[in-house]
Amino acid sequence: MEKKIYKEENYTVSRWSGGNTRELAIYPENAKYLERDFIWRLSSADSDQEESSFTKLPDFDRILMVLAGEVVLAHGEERSVSLKAMEQDSFDGAIKTKCFGRLEKDYNLIMRKGCRGRMEVISAENDAKAMQLSDRKAPDKDGLGGEFGSYGFFCSEGHVIVSVNGQSEMVRADQQMVINCRPREEVNLSVMGEGTCIFTEVVFEKNEMVFEPDTAGASSSGDMGIALKLFLSNNRWSKLIRREKKKGLWYSPELEKKLAILDKFFITGIVWIIGVLACLCTMLAGLGSGAVIGLVAAYTILDLFLISPLIYKAFLPKPLSAHVKDSEKLNPYEKKMFEEQAGHDLHQEKLMHKYRDRSGESYDGVGDFIKKLNK
């Protein structure tokens, strides 16, 4: 079990279309909101406009509570709801949502689809109030699955005392407390004090939602060999990457993203060209053409088997062995990702973008675009 109190200096502030947002906490803690690689996120936002649009988050569900102000949320053409202070609304992040009225301050829970979450206002008193928590599924007989639990207390005013398995912590105004529990970990929570807090609960099965190597950031002895193999299979003149995937190798989403960046900006190719130009410059020093050709050939071999693999090793996530796996050794989430990778046709995707650009139309996916072509 992990517990932490986040304070003002821990919050990340960013701008949205209506005003400012403070990120109070995110899980996993190293996740990035802009990369959409989180399971849940707690934030507080304000708006200085009478009308604003929320960011669309197709893979997430949301719960929003108004802390100050009075607004109307319009969720597409489906429904609208009027919210006053300490009132909340749950909605699908994929829906186009507009906010009417000045949102002085709110409190947001954004969670990946598949999570079970809720939000509750608690007026703390001198007598401790025990929190009723949702049941969590235990791992199966093979140790797979099992639900995690994340519990939050945000003090909106005054102060509250939160007891976690008998150990008490004070949470002051504008502070966020988070307790994260693994499957089978028991937790007893109670709250007392002189103030108001917002309690949040998120229950989720982690291995179905996020890839998180246990040894992230640590390099391993086999990384250089893997980097060499990845370079030889990922350069623009090779199609070996398709053969590798047919053999049953799975790449993590983070690795796929970094490989795409290397390919897009042709980083290793630019380094090779610079080296070749340097070799050609030796002709100015009087080196014969035959010697220069030999120098270029030697440099090319050095680049293929040392320089470019070193660039890959430095740029790609470590350890590489945790991001390249045999399909027989994947957890349920990774297996799902592998199936999606195996069915992905990069050539077809490029064609789709080509015709989309010509037509000027936008589309959400392959199926939607095909429907438009058949109109």
C-alpha positions, 0 to 999 in steps of 0.5 A, spaced: 500 500 500 502 507 498 499 513 501 501 520 499 499 527 501 500 532 495 501 539 496 500 546 492 508 545 490 506 538 487 501 540 483 502 541 475 498 547 472 496 547 465 492 551 460 485 549 457 480 552 452 476 555 458 482 557 463 487 553 468 487 546 470 491 544 476 493 536 476 493 534 483 495 527 482 495 522 477 496 514 476 501 511 475 505 517 478 510 517 472 504 518 467 503 524 462 496 527 461 498 529 454 500 522 452 493 519 455 497 513 458 494 514 465 489 510 469 486 515 473 487 523 474 485 528 479 485 535 477 481 542 479 480 547 474 477 554 473 474 558 467 474 565 466 469 565 460 461 564 460 462 558 455 467 553 454 468 546 451 471 540 454 477 536 451 474 530 448 477 524 451 475 518 448 478 512 452 476 515 459 470 516 463 469 523 467 466 525 474 466 533 475 464 536 481 463 544 482 466 547 488 464 554 486 460 557 481 453 555 477 454 552 470 450 548 465 453 542 462 451 540 455 453 533 453 452 533 445 445 532 443 444 527 449 442 531 455 444 537 459 445 538 467 445 544 471 450 544 477 451 548 483 456 548 488 458 541 491 453 537 485 456 532 480 455 529 474 458 523 471 459 523 463 463 519 457 469 523 455 468 521 448 462 526 448 463 533 446 461 537 452 460 544 453 460 548 459 455 554 460 456 559 466 463 561 469 466 555 472 469 558 478 472 552 481 471 544 480 474 538 481 475 532 476 476 525 476 478 522 469 479 514 469 480 510 463 474 506 461 473 499 465 474 503 471 469 503 477 469 510 480 465 514 484 465 521 488 462 523 495 462 530 499 464 529 506 463 534 512 468 532 517 465 532 524 469 530 531 466 523 531 470 519 525 466 516 519 468 509 517 468 509 509 464 504 505 469 501 500 467 497 494 468 490 493 475 488 489 476 482 485 481 478 487 487 475 483 485 468 480 489 461 481 494 463 477 495 470 480 493 474 474 488 479 474 485 482 481 483 489 482 487 495 485 484 500 489 485 508 489 482 512 494 483 520 495 481 525 500 481 532 497 480 538 503 476 543 500 476 547 506 478 547 513 482 540 515 480 533 516 484 527 519 484 521 515 485 514 518 489 509 514 489 502 517 489 506 524 494 511 522 492 518 522 494 523 517 492 531 517 490 533 510 489 541 510 485 545 505 487 545 498 491 538 499 490 532 496 491 525 499 491 518 495 492 511 498 493 506 492 492 498 494 494 492 490 489 486 490 488 482 496 491 488 500 486 490 506 484 497 507 480 501 513 479 508 512 475 513 516 475 521 516 474 526 522 476 533 523 473 540 522 472 541 514 469 539 508 473 534 503 471 530 497 472 522 497 474 519 491 474 511 489 477 508 483 477 500 482 481 497 476 484 491 474 491 494 472 494 489 467 488 490 462 489 497 462 497 499 462 504 497 460 508 498 466 515 494 466 517 492 473 525 495 472 523 501 468 529 506 467 534 500 468 539 498 463 541 491 462 547 487 459 542 485 453 540 492 451 546 493 445 544 486 442 536 488 442 538 495 439 542 492 434 536 488 432 531 493 432 535 498 428 536 493 422 529 491 422 526 498 423 530 502 418 527 505 412 530 500 407 528 493 411 522 490 412 524 485 417 520 488 422 514 485 419 517 478 419 519 479 426 512 480 428 510 474 425 515 470 429 511 472 435 515 478 438 511 484 441 513 491 442 510 495 448 506 502 446 512 506 449 517 502 444 513 503 438 512 510 439 520 511 440 521 507 434 516 511 430 520 518 432 526 515 430 523 513 423 520 519 422 526 524 423 531 519 420 535 520 425 540 514 424 540 516 416 542 523 418 548 521 422 550 516 416 550 522 411 554 526 416 559 521 416 559 519 409 560 527 407 566 527 412 569 521 409 568 525 402 572 531 405 578 527 405 579 527 398 580 535 399 586 532 403 589 528 397 586 522 399 585 517 392 578 515 390 579 508 391 581 509 398 575 514 400 571 509 397 574 504 402 573 509 408 566 510 406 565 502 406 568 501 413 564 507 416 558 504 413 559 498 416 561 501 423 555 505 423 550 499 421 553 495 427 555 500 432 553 507 431 546 506 429 545 501 435 548 506 440 543 511 438 537 506 438 540 504 445 540 511 448 534 513 445 529 507 446 526 506 453 530 501 458 531 496 459 529 494 452 528 486 454 522 489 458 519 492 452 520 486 447 517 480 449 515 473 446 508 473 445 507 466 449 509 470 455 504 476 455 499 478 460 492 479 458 493 487 456 499 485 452 496 480 448 491 484 446 496 490 444 499 484 440 493 482 437 492 489 435 499 490 432 499 484 428 492 486 425 495 493 423 497 494 416 501 501 416 501 501 408 493 501 408 494 506 414 498 511 409 493 510 404 487 512 408 491 518 410 492 520 403 485 519 401 483 523 407 487 529 405 485 529 398 477 529 400 478 534 406 474 529 411 476 527 417 475 520 420 475 517 427 477 510 424 478 505 418 471 503 419 468 510 419 472 512 413 470 506 409 463 508 410 464 515 408 467 512 401 461 508 400 456 514 401 
